[in-house]
Amino acid sequence: MKLRTLTMVSLFAIAWATVACTTPSWVNTVEADAQVAAPIAGSLVDIIDPALAPQVTLIENDFNALVKTLDTYKTSPTATNLQAVQAAFAAVNANVAQLESAAQIKNPASQAKVAAVVQLLAQAVTEIAAVVPANTGLAPHVAGLATADSGSRIANSEPRTPNSEPSTPNSVSSTPNSVSPTAKGWKAKDFKNQFNSIIAGDPQFAGKELK
């Protein structure tokens, strides 16, 4: 009887540890989106107005920083590490907003494609905001960014529900504007496909296709 009790206690402890260490699904989703968004941002460095190239590099670095904070949070899901995720996302959101407002392209012939790439980055921010559950404390933080004084671009993104079907990615608006994209349930592979479709046939984006 004693052995059986010890066995049950051990099994319960293992099960509890497994549950405690399970990474929330939103973390993996956000991380995958950010990993794809970073090189999408980097693709604009040589094409956008040289004065804005540092802003593009900053956004690329912001997405990479978000990935790192998520990795840390997965290893140790503490309140402090969640705050680091919040700060990283706030930087992404604010800097993408600034790029949307100021984006200029060296070659007018590429304007539509570059504008579409900028909108794709805006869509990535919207998707990240939509997938994060409110009980993490990150969603209210994100909602707080959508104020007139924040310079942020997130508006009323509709969160995905477990039973909702992601919309099929067709195209992103080719003209940046102040209206935030609506969450469409896109995932990393959708952003890859959309980006590759946007830059197809443009020699300025040669070698920048996402695998």
N, C-alpha and C positions, 0 to 999 in steps of 0.2 A: 504493500500500500504506500509506504514511504517512497519507494523507488518510483512508483507511478506518479505520485504527487510531484516529485522533483522533475520527472520527465515533462509533466504538463506545464510546470512553471518555466522550464527551459524553453519549451516550444512557444509559450506565450511571449517570453522575452524576445525570442528570435522574430516572431511575427510582429511584435511592436516595433522592433528596430527596423524591420523591413518597411513598415508603413511610415515610420518617422523619416526614413531616408529616401522615400519615394519622391522624385522630382515632380512638382506640379506640371501638368501638360502645357500650361501657358508659357512656362519658362522656356521649354524646348522650342515652342512655336515662335516666340519672340526672338530667341537666339538665332534660329534658322533664317528668319526674315532679316535680321540685322546683318548676318553674315553675307547675305546676297546683296543687301543695300549698299554695303561698303564699297565693293568694286564698281557698282553702278554709279555711285557718286564719283569715284576716282576716274571713270571714263571721260568725265567732262573737263578735266584739268587742262588738257591741251587744246580744247575747242572753245571754251567759254572765254569771255573777255579776260585778258591777263590780270586786270585789277581784281577780278572775282575768283581767280584761281586759288588764292589762299583760303577763301571761304569754302570752296569745294573740298579742298584738302582737309579743312577743319571738320566738315561734315563726314568725310570718309573716316577720319580719326575718331569722331564721335560715335559712329556706328561700331567701330572696332572696340572702343572703350565700353560701350554697352554690352558687347559680347563678353568682355572680360569680367564685368561686374556680375553678369548672369552666371558665369562659370563659378565665381566666388560664392554667389548666393546658393547655387546648387550644392556646393560642398558644405557650406555652413549657412543655412537659412535663418539668419538672425535679423533682428530689426535694423541693426546698423548696416548690414549688407544690403538689406532691402532699400534703405535710404540711399545707398550708393547707386543702386539701380535707378531709383527715382531721379537722382541728380543727373545721371548719364542720359536718361531719356529726355529730361528737361532740356539738356544741351542740344540733343538731336532735333527736338521739336522747334526750338527757338531758331537754330541756325538754318534749318530747312525753310522756315518761314521767311527769313531774311533773304535767302537765295531766290525764293519765289518772287520776292518784291523787286530784286535788283538784277536778275539774270539778264545778261546781254551776250550775244554770240558774235565772234569775230567774222564768221562767214555767214552772210544773210541766207545763203542757200541751205544752210544747216539749221536755221532758226527753228523750224517746226519740229525737227527731230530732237534738238536739244531741249526745247520747251517740253516735249513729251517725256523726256528722261527726267526733267525736274519734277514734273507732275507725278511720275512714277515713284520718285522719292517721297513726295507728299502722300501718295497712296500708302506707302510702306509705313509711314508714321501713323496714319489713320488705322491701318490694320493692327498695328501693335497696340494702340490705345484701345481698340475694340475687343481684343482677345483677353485682356487682363481683367480678372474678376475683381469686383469691388472690395471683397474682404481682404485683399492683400494690402490695401492702403495706397496702392499705386494708382488705381483708377480715379479716386477723388483728387489725387495730386495732379493727374493729367487733366482732369476736368477743370481744375483751377488754372491751368495754363491758358484756357480759351477765354481770356479776358482782353479787353481792348488795349490795356496797357502792357500786356505781356509780349506782344509782337508774335504770338503763336498762331498757328494755323489750324488747330484742331477745333472743329465745331461740334455739331451733334452727331457724332459717329454712332451708328446703330450697332450694339453688341450682337455677336452671333449667339444663337441659341443652339443647344445640342441637336435639335431636330431640323435646323435650317440648312438648306443646301447652298454652298458657295455659288455665287454667280459666275458665269463663264467670262473669263477675261477677253474682251474684244479689243478695245483700244482705250488709251488714256487721252484726255483732252490735250491737243497740241498747243494750247495757249495757256500759260500760267495765269491764275486769277486768284482773287481773295477768297473764293468759295472753297471750303474744304471738301475733299472727296468724301464720298459715302463708303463706309466699310462694305466690301463685297465678298468677304470670306476668302480672299486670296491667300495663298501660302507661298513658300519660297520658290517652288517650281513654277508657279504662275508668274512671279516676278521675273524669273529667268527667261521664260518663254516670251513674255511681253517685251522685255528689254531687247532680246535678240531679234524680235520682229521689228522693233522700232529702228534699230541701227543697221538692219540688213541692207547691203548694197552701198553703204556710205563708206568711202575709203578713209574718212577721218576717224572712223571707229574700227578700222581694220585691226584684227587680233584681239579685240576687246569682248568678243562674244563670250557668254557664260556657258560653261559646260554643265 
